[in-house]
Amino acid sequence: MHLTKQDIAKALGTGLFALLLSYGIGISYAAWTAPTSYPPNGNVMAPLNTGYNQQFKDGSLFLNSSTTAQFDWGLIVAGGKTWLHGTTTIGIQDASNGLLFDVNGKVGAAQYCDENGTNCLTASALGGGGSGTFGGTGTDGPITVTSPSSPIDLDGVEYFEKNYESISITGTGRLTFTNPSPNGTYIVLRSKGGVTITCTSAPCIDVSGMGAAGGVGGPKDTTGADRKGNLGTSGLSSFGIADDNSHSGIVGSEGVIAPYPVLPVPPLGGSGGSVYLNKYIYTLNQTALSRRNIVLVAGSGGGGGSSGSKAPETVGVWGGAGGAGGRGGGALLIESGGALNFTGTIWAKGLNGEDGSNPLGDTEGYLSAGGGGGGGAGGMVLVLYNTLISSSGSISTAGGTGGKGGNYLSTAYRSAIVYGGAGGGGAGAYGGAGGLGGTGGPVSVVGLYPEGGSGGGVSAGGGGGGGAGNYIQPSPIYGGLGGLGGPSAPAVILKNYSF
């Protein structure tokens, strides 16, 4: 058979193609190895998918790593719980709003540490648990006051605490208290949520007079066996003051009678209570708060004024009674676990001393008037908050003014000098000493009139005025004026950095 060149070339091409095809198939067949089991077993891992079955991944998972296009959120867990097991380390960077970790709910841990993983404290050491938690537990529910309401009974205790869900005092609302301890009450109002104090009628919260009791005024003299009036009593000092000095006002001396021209020692006014020592211990500034210890005390009470005199032979009449001393202002701590909106007013004032009374029924010139009571000292107020809407409200811890001495208005007189009862001293406070009570009249170191009480220092009570008496003349004599109470200490409203 004769083969042309074309036949030879065609035969060679066909054979070469068959050879190459068989080689390629062999290579392909040799590279394929069938799995030995169904996924995810064997050497092939199941892909992540949108199914409902639980899935596991042994390696790292990188999300949103593209440098050209990224979603706002890399990982979203729409429901259920997220569990990080074992010794998992979490690194968080570049969270929105400047927050590195933002949780809408509770976060628990065995210990809380600084950025170096040291100085770790448990929740209880941080103040957690029970009423020690800042803002409280909320167990007393919310309190909303939109109009004047019945006062809260303090049950006569020295420490009184309420744990509210929220506090709201708006409109004409006023939150008041009654029945404090004789030595004053420290009132704590905690709010788990926000605190709103925006009432339009002052004060929104009033703890005035919730401090220590003032002294009792000397009762009117109905017997006059020794021609003297009756002594009142000194005020009480508040509990918790960090020194051993007397801070209450002291009682003034009683009225006396002496035949003219004998001049008895005039009835001296009661001493004012002393200013607090160690005053930097009290939590009235940010530095004191940083010590992680809150120290507040209520105000002390003013001294009572003593009564005027009565002659023994005069029947059915009496000398004037002394005025009672004013109570101190209470101590108040408010914690706002949420936002504070405070545009209203809070008072923790010391109460004014009572006026001494005039003698009754004097037709022979033997009676005299009672001295005024000393003013009570203002208390202390501290407001702490987590976040702030407004703190433009006002707080007053002013001391009470001393009571005025009683007047001698009868035109009867005789050859005697009849002194009125002296005024009680004002209570001392954080910012200053209490005012001195006025000397009973008519003759005193300043002339022919009873002395007025002196003013108190910052937050301290003023002294009571001296009562008037008779000085062999028919003209009326008026009692001394009470000393002014001291001005309020600065308001203390601070962000909670320590609790």
KALINZI-V950020 format. One record per run of one state. SS is the DSSP state (H for helix, E for strand, - for the rest). FROM is the first residue (numbers start at 1). TO is the last residue. If there is no record, write none. Layout:
# KALINZI-V950020
ss=[SS & SS]
from=[FROM & FROM]
to=[TO & TO]
This chain:
# KALINZI-V950020
ss=[- & H & - & H & - & E & - & E & - & H & - & E & - & E & - & E & - & E & - & E & - & E & - & E & - & E & - & E & - & E & - & E & - & E & - & E & - & H & - & H & - & E & - & E & - & E & - & E & - & E & - & E & - & E & - & E & - & E & - & E & - & E & - & E & - & E & - & E & - & E & -]
from=[1 & 5 & 32 & 96 & 99 & 112 & 113 & 121 & 122 & 130 & 133 & 143 & 146 & 148 & 149 & 152 & 154 & 159 & 165 & 167 & 170 & 174 & 179 & 183 & 184 & 186 & 192 & 195 & 198 & 205 & 207 & 212 & 213 & 228 & 229 & 256 & 260 & 279 & 282 & 286 & 290 & 318 & 319 & 331 & 343 & 345 & 348 & 360 & 361 & 380 & 391 & 394 & 397 & 408 & 409 & 416 & 419 & 431 & 432 & 444 & 445 & 447 & 448 & 458 & 459 & 470 & 472 & 477 & 478 & 493 & 496]
to=[4 & 31 & 95 & 98 & 111 & 112 & 120 & 121 & 129 & 132 & 142 & 145 & 147 & 148 & 151 & 153 & 158 & 164 & 166 & 169 & 173 & 178 & 182 & 183 & 185 & 191 & 194 & 197 & 204 & 206 & 211 & 212 & 227 & 228 & 255 & 259 & 278 & 281 & 285 & 289 & 317 & 318 & 330 & 342 & 344 & 347 & 359 & 360 & 379 & 390 & 393 & 396 & 407 & 408 & 415 & 418 & 430 & 431 & 443 & 444 & 446 & 447 & 457 & 458 & 469 & 471 & 476 & 477 & 492 & 495 & 499]
